[in-house]
């Protein structure tokens, strides 16, 4: 029992340390559409970093946010996003990923003395393509295999999503558009440590540089960081607890560089998840990102993000 507790002590301490480091800044910035969390680890868990071969996943995510002063003019957005995820590992050193999201958005705009205005849109959001290259791995050891892995991650969010949706001949608000209309570039590092055959620690950090669309709108560039601890509770059940942090600049609303004062800020989430193995490579996932600390610009409120998904890991 003592050896088992000691094997768990340092991963827990690592999460606590990551929490204190991520919560340290007193004035940070956050964009209105960035999602926290590492997309590969969220979809595939540690298997996405340790096994070559082909994998697919399908996710549903619900996002809920309010921007603007309720006493003057406010905007509430609820998005349901459905994302297809495909990856292929070329041996142990390189993996290619693609994410194709479909967005359903409800935007409610309200101003003092006026009836709320509802906008409902749906369509293709921006597909993402990125790769993961292994920079370093510890030597093979016993049943655990390679205990530690460090990877470089880089990719592009394309402008291929719908960004010209209109209603009654008028282009709808930028936040109701399924796509951003911009090309964004992401780069970062990911580190995985296998504590034993039942436990793993994952840490990642990345920077997303956002582009400007044809109308001069630019979502704020962001720094994202995640730390998670995964542990097998039973033969078919794994639990994950993590911290997800986001920091980004306020949105630019026109070509002149005007920014929206009710976008930007920083958020720290605690992210519990459960992974259930259904057999034959099929894994069911359910989790939530719960805000525990924030420093948002202007008038903003971001609520918990709910995520449910299923992944299939092809055996090799």
N, C-alpha and C positions, 0 to 999 in steps of 0.2 A: 504493500500500500504506500509506504513512504517513497519508494522509487517512482511509483506512478504519479504521486503528487508533485515530486520534484520535476518530472518531465513536463507537467502542465504549468508549473510556476512561471517559467520564463516566458512562454507565449502570452500568458495573462499579463505579466509585467510589461511585455512589449506593447500590448494593446493600450494599457494605461499610459505608457510613455508616449505612444503615438497620439493619444487623446490630448495630453497636455501640450504637445508640440503643435498640433493642429489648432487648438483653441487659443494659442498665444496672441495672434495679431488682434489689435484693438480696432482697426479700421480697414476693412477689406471690401472687395467689390464682387457682385454676382450677376450673371445674366438671367434673362427671363425664360430661356428654353433649355439651358444645359441640364443634363441629368447627372447626378452623382453616381459614383460606383464604377468599378472596372467592368466593361461589358463582357469580356471573356470569362472572368471569374464568376460573374453573376450568372452567365448562361451555362457554363460547363463545370464550375468548381475547379478543384485542383487537377482533374483529369484533362482539362484543356491545356495544361502546361506540361504534363508528364507522359502523354500517350500520342504517338503518331497515328495517322489515319484520318478517316472521314467522320464528321459529326454534323448533326443538324439540330436546331432548336426552334421553338416557337414560343413567343412571350406575349402576354397582355399586361399592360401597365396603365394605371390611372393616376393622373396628375391634376392637382387642384390649386389654383393660385388667385389672389386678388391684388390688384394694383390701383393706386389712386386714392385720394382723400374721399371717404364716403360722404362727407358733408358738402362736397362740391361735385366732383365727377370721378367715378370709379369704374373699373373694368374687372370682371370676374371670368376666369377661364377654367374650363374643365376639359381635359383631353384624355381620350382613351386611345392608346397606341398599341398596335399589333405588329410585332417584329419577327420576321423570318431571319434566322441566323444560320450560316453555313461556314464550315471551316474544314481545312485539310492540312494535316501535318506531313511535311515532306521529311521523313526520317525524324531525328531528334532535334535538329538544329533550326528548322524554319517552318512556320505555320502561316497560312494565308486565311484571312477571314473576310466575310461579306455580311452586311446587315441591311435588310430591306424593310423599312417601316411603313405602315399604313396608319394614317392619323384621322381620328374623328374628334372634332373640336366644337365646343359650345361656348360662345363668347357673349356675355351679358354686359352691356354698357348702360350706365345710369348716371343721370345728372339731376341736380336739385330742381324740383318742379316739373320734371318731364317723366314720361313713361319709359321704363327700361326697354332697351332695344336688344333683340336677340339675333345672334348670327350663328348659323349652323353650317359647318363645312366638313367635308371628308375628301380624302384623296391621298395620293402617294406622297410620303415625306421623303427626306433626302437619304438615299442609299449611302452606305459607308464601306470603304474597302481599306483594309490595313493588314500589316504583317507583323509577325513576332519572330525575332531572331535571337537565338541563344548566345549570350556573350560569355557565359561561364557556367560550369557545373562541377559540383564536388565529385570525387571518385565514387565508383560503385561500392556499396557496402551492404552485405548481407541481404536480408529480405526487403529492406526499405529501398534499395537501389541507390539512385542519386539523391542524396538527402537535400541538397541546396541547389537552386537554379536561379540565375539572373538573366533576364531577357530585355532586349530593346524592342519597343513597340512604336510603330509609326504608321500613319495612314491619312486618308483624305475623305472628308465628307463632301459628296458631290452636290452640285446645284440642280440635280435632276428632279427634285420634288416639285409639286405644283405650287407656284408662287404668284399666279395671276388669276385666282378665283374671283369671280364677280357675282353680284346679286343685283338684279334689276339694272344691269348695265354699269354698275359701279363696283370698282375693286374693293373687296372687303379689307378690314383692318389687318395690318401686318401680323398681329398675334393670332388671327383666325386662319391665316394661310397655312396649309399643310406642310409646305416646304419653305426654306429661308431664301432661296434664290442665290445663295452664295457658296463659294468653295472655301472650306475650312481645312486646315492642316493640323494634325495632332502628332505629338512625339512624347515619349516617356520611357520609364523603366518599371519593370515588375520583378519582384523577388518572391520565391516560394521556398519554404523550409518545411520538410517532412519531419515532424517530431518523432513519429513512429508510424506503424501501419494504420493507426486509427486517428491520427491528429496531424494537422498542418496549419502553418501560419503563412498568410499572404499579405504583402505590402506593395502598393504601386503608387506612382505619381506621374502626372502628365500635364502638358500644356497644350491648349487648343487655341490656335490663332485663327480668328474668324475673318472672313472676307465681307465685302460690301455688295449688295445686290444692285440691280439695274436702277432702282429708285433711290439709291443712296442710303438704304437702311443697313445697319450693321449691328448684329448682336454682339454683346461684349465678349472679348477674349477671356479665357478662363484657365485657372489652375485647379486641377482635381487631384485629390489624394484619397487613398483607401487603405484600411488595415483590417484584416479579418482572421478569425480563428475558426477552423472547421474541425469537428470531432464526431466520430462515429458513435452513436448511442446504442444502436442495435445492428444486426447484420444488414438490414435494409433501410435503416434510418440514420441520417446525418444531420447535425445541427451546426449552424454557422451564426456567429455574432460578429458584427463588424462596425467600423466607424467610417463614414463617408463625408468628405469635406469638399466644398466648392467655393471658389473665390474668383470673381470676374469683374470686368469693367461694365459700367452702365451702357445701355444701348445707344447707338448713334441713330437718329431718326431721319436725317436728310444729308444730302451731299455737302452741305455747309458745315457739318460737324456738330450740329445741335444734339445734345444728349437728353434722354428722358430721365428726369429726376426720380421717378418711381421705379427704376430698374437699377440693378446693381446691389451689392452687399455681400455678405458671406453667410454660409449655412453649415452647420455640423449636424449630421444625422447619426443615430444609432440604428443598425440594420440587422434585425434577427431574421433568420431564414431556416426552413426545414427542407431537406432533400430526401425523397422517398424512392428507393429503387424498386421498380415494378418488374424487374427481370428482363433478360435478353437485351440489355443495353439501354433500356428505357428508364428515364429518371424524371420524376415529377418534383417541381420546386414551387415553394410559396414563401413570400416574405414581404416586409414592409420597411420603408425608410421613414423613421420617426424623428422630426426636428427636435433637437435638445438644446441648441444654442444658435443665435443668429445676430447679425449686425447689418440689417438691410437698409438701403437708402430710401428716403422718402416714406411713402405709405405703401407697404407691401405685407402680404401674409401668405406664406407657403405652408400647406398642410401635408399630412403624411402621404407618401407615395406607396401604392399597393402594387405588387408584382406577382403574377402567377405564370408558370411556364413549364414546358416539357422539353427534354433533350433526349436525343438518341445517339449513342456512341457505338459506331460500327466496330466490331471486333476485327482484329487482324491476325 
